[in-house]
């Protein structure tokens, strides 16, 4: 697997980590808050524009799913 494919896979894991942490209450100053801040900073530049382009889905944020699917398509067709 190429380095670029590995980086794409790592970014997918970072997005999944952000999704999982969003399910839990995060208290300011805690270790989870620090981790979430890093994950947020790493993923928001990609997820934010996708979220803004999507129509309202009744409070559901589907942008991580769309980005993960797009990255998997890119990884499967272009990077291999």
Secondary structure, 3 states (H helix, E strand, C coil): CCHHHHHHHHHHHHHHHHHHHCCCCCCCCCHHHHHHHHHHHHHHHHHHHHHHHCCCCCCCCCHHHHHHHHHHHHHHHCCC
